[in-house]
Amino acid sequence: LLNALEIQDKNHHSSLAILYNKLGLLYESKGDLNKSEQYILKCLKIFEQIFDHDHPSLATTYFNLGSLYQSKGDLNKSEQYYLKCLEIRKNIFGNNHPSTTEAYYSLSNIL
């Protein structure tokens, strides 16, 4: 992934953000939560610039940050990001969609 990141054409911002997100998830799975945070926040910054505020990719990134901050023990930040994710997913998919249910479930685990 790092090699792909180095050669990524800067005109493909969403692809670059996806690479950042994948790196963040990889580092989270390896237990390097600080590096994970760094990459997922880079992903978020790009997505916030190129997508509307209710885009599904933003919801997924918010979800990933909620999970990351839950792992770091920062439940306030985790709740904030899970709530952002939930709001978007409810608006796009409704209350009974599996993606929305996933956000509800994750939020319930930290409250």
Buried (B, 14 or more C-beta within 10 A) or exposed (E): EEEEBEEBEEEEBEBBBBBBBBBBBBBBEEEBBEBBBBBBBBBBEBBBEEBEEEBBBBBBBBBBBBBBBBBBEBBEBBBBBBBBBBBBBBEBBEEEEEBBEBBBEBBEEBE
